Amino acid sequence: MLTNIMRTSLYFPGNHARFIERAPFSGADIVTFDVEDAVPPQQKAIARQMTADNLKKAAEGGSEVYVRVNGWHTEWTNDDLEAVVRPGLNGITLPKVRNADDVKRLDWKISELEQRYEMPEGSVKVSVLLETASGIMNAYEICTASKRLVSAFFGAVDYCADMRIKRTNLAAEQKVARTIVAIAARSANLTALDAPFADYSNMADFEQNTLDGIDMGYEGRMIIHPNQIAVAHRLYSPTDEAVAHARRVKKFFEEEGLAKGLASVALDGSMVDTPVYVAACEVIERYEAIQAKEALRK
């Protein structure tokens, strides 16, 4: 069941009113207020307050609203959560996750705040950022550490820094870690979300990088510039031709296969069996979920 359409998560620095005001009009599937790397230490308190004040406003354009807090390796995580876990928040993104205990600790704290502010239990979802060597090595246990988890990001910038390797647009140096995160997310039934693409004016490399990630199993990514949204939405959405073909495969297999007790049938010279049928159903389901998401903006 596809319940999480997360093609784009557009990041806004939590301490800049001019950017925050644009959040309801971004068109992204998710709006993420960042109180971590985008905010210097002396501005953390201001960013928390501005973020908390704009949670409901940011959702008016049909986007879900997340906040990226500071990781548990810092002194700020608890204060971040105390400030932003309020009605109107859809999710928390936890960066630089090292192990399952980081996620469990976050889960416990969110539960306490949900109860305090009379929010529905379990209403705040969690996304994790796997962006260090330890995070990559512990990817599966992290991705299965909480029922709140809905997605896992690969973080290329911090990963390359941690590994002391040069980061490139086409990301050959990231392939192993990037693949591990996608596999861990999928095995835990989470949505795999790709890394931000820093060279935002280079749309050709952005598109190729995104396509490479799609081939690994990524279904969305972190976005750092609004110009990347339209391209990402196009690439992460089934084409009209793919949807039409999926519907034809589904109908044919149900009528000529399942209804007649057959597990495989030939369509246009190609074999259609149960895995092909399931894949076609998933294409249709994703398309319909995206249509429903887009309807919220109208």
N, C-alpha and C positions, 0 to 999 in steps of 0.2 A: 504494500500500500504506500503510495507516494503522498505524504502529507506535508513535506517540507520543500517548497519551491524557494530556493535560496541562490538564484543565479548571480546576484550582485549584493554585496554588502559594502555600501559606500561609507567611508569614514569621515567624520567631522571632528576637528579639534574642539574639545569641550569648553575651552576658554575663549572662543572667538564668536562673539554675538553675530557678526556679519555672516559667518558661515552657518551657524546654527539656524538662523532665520530662513535659510534656503532648504533646510531638511524636508519640510512637507512637500516640496516641489521637485524633489530629486528624481523621482521615477524609479529608484532602486527598490529591489525586493526588501532589503533591510537597510535601515539607517543605523549606523553605529556611532555613538558619541564616544570619543576617545579621551580618557583621562590618564592614559599611560604615556607612551613615547611622544605623543604630540604636545604634551603639556610639561613645561619645566617645573621643577620642585616648588618654586615660590608661587606657582599659579594653581597648584593642585586643589586647594580649598575653593577657589573661585570656580574652577572647572566643575567640581562636584555640584556646587549650588546651581550653576547655570544649566548643567545637564538635568538635574532633578526638576528644575522649573520648566523644562521644555519637553519632557517625555511625552505627554499627551498631545501637545501641539505638533510634534514631529510625525505623529501617526496619522494626521489628518489627510495626508496624501495617499494613504493605503499601504504604506510601508510598515513592516514590523520595526520595533525600536529596541536596539541592544546597546549596552555600554561595555566598552573594553576597560576593565579596571587594571590596576597595577598587580603584578604577580606576587605570590606569597614570599618570594625572595626579597621583597622590599618591605618597608615599614608602613606602607600606605593602604594595603588591601582592605583591611578591616574598616578604615575610615571611608574608603570608596563605597563599600557595600552599605554601610550605615546610611550614607547619603542618598544613594540612587535606587535601592530596592524599594520601590514605591508603586502604587497602582499606576498603570500605564506602561510599565516596563515589561517587555516580552522576553528578554534574555540577557545574560551576562556572558561576555567572552573573557576567558581567563588566559593570559599570555604566559609564555615560557613555562608551561606545565612540565614538571620533572618526573612525576610518578602518580600513581592512583591516589595516594594520600592527599595530594594537592586538590584533587577533584572532590574527594570525600569531605574534606574540610570546608570547601566552598559550598557543597550541598547542605551541610549542617548549618552553616551561617545563613544561607538563603532561607532555609526552613524556619529558622528562628525569627527572621525578619518578616516573612510572610505571615506568621502567626501574630506577630506584634502589630502589624498594620492591617490585619483582617483581609489579607489577600487569599485567594483560593490556593489550597495546598498544591504544590507542584506546578503552579502557573508560570513561574520564572524558569525559562529553559537555560541550558548551558551549552556554550561552544568552547572548545579548547583550541589553543594554538600550540602546535608541536613545532618547535623552532630551535631546539638545541640537540646536541648529540644524545644526551640522556633522555630527552623527550622522545626522540625517534626510536631509541632502543626499547623504550617502555610503551610504545604506541598502543598495542592491543590492550594492555591492562588499564591504560588511561581511558581508552575509548569505551571500556565496559565498567567504569567505576561508579556510574550514577545513572539512575533512570531519567534524570533531567537532561542528559546529553542528547543533542539532536545533530550536532555537526562537529567536524574536526578540520581545522585549517592547517595547511603546511605553511610555515613561515620561512621564506627563502632568505631574507635579509639577515636575520639573526642566526639562522643555520649556517650560512656561509661564513659569517663572522666567527661563530663558535668553532667551526672547522678550519679556520684560517685559510680559506680558499677564495679565489676571485669569483664574484658573481657576474654572470653574463646574461644577456637577454634571452638567448636560446636555451640556456639552463642545462647543458649537458652535465655539468658538475653537480647538479641537484637530483639527477634522475633516480638514483637508488633511494635516497631519503624520501623523495616525492612519491615514489611508488609505494614505499612502505606505509606512508600515511594513508594513501588512498585505499590500500588493501585492509589496513587495520580499521579504518572507518567503515568500509563496506561490510567487513566481517562482523562488526558490532551493530550493523543496520543504521549507521549514521550517514549523513550526507558529507561527502568529501569536498572540501572547499580549497581552492588553489591559492597560492601566494599572491601578494600584491605585485604589480608590474610597475616598477619605479619610473621607467623611461616612457612616461605617459604621452609624449608627443610622437612616439614611434609606433604608429598604429599597425604597420605591417608586422613588426616583431611581436607586438601584443597579440595580434590575431594568431600568428603561428605558435606562440607560447601557449595560448589558450587551447588551440587544437591539440597540441601535444599533451596537455593535461587531460583533455577529454578522452584521449586514447588510453590514459591511465585509469580513468574512472571518476574524474572530477566533474561535478555537476554545477559548480559555481565558483566564485572567487572573491577575494577582497579587492575593492576598487578604491583608488586614491584620487581619481579625477572623474568628474561627471562625463567627460567625452568618451570614457571607456564603457559606459553603461549600454548604449545601443548595440555596440559590437558584441559585448558579452551576452546580452539578452538574445541576440540572433544566434550566436554560436551554441548557447546552452539550451536552445529550444528546438524541438523537432521541426523540420521543414514541412511545408504542405505536402510535398511529394512523399516524404517518409510517413506522414500520418495517413495519407490515402492508401499507401501500400500496406501499412499495418492493419488498417481496417479490412482491406481485401483479404489479407492472410488470415485474420481472425475469423471472418465470416466463412471463408472457404474451409478452414480446418474444422470449425464447429459443424458445418453442414456435411462435408464430405469425409471427415475423419471421425470426430467424436460421435456424431449421430449414427454412424455406421459401424462403430466399434473398431475403428482403425487408429493406430498411434502415429502413423506417418502417411502422408499423401504427397503427390507431385503437383506442383503449381508452376506453370511456365518453365518447365524443365528443371526446377529446383525442388529439393525435398523439404517439406514442411513437417516437422515433428513437434513434440511437446516443448522443447527449449525455444524453438523458433516462434511458436505460438505464444509462449509466455513473454518473450521479448517484444512481440507485436502488441500484446496487451499493455505492457509497460509504456511503450511509446504513446499509445492512446491515452493512458492514464496521466502521463506527464503533460501531454498537450492539454487535456481538459483541466488539470490543476493549474496550469499556467494561464489558461483562459479565465478561470475563476479568480486568480490573483489579479489579473489585469482589469477585471470588471470592478474591483474595489476602487480603482482610480477614476472611474467614470461618474 
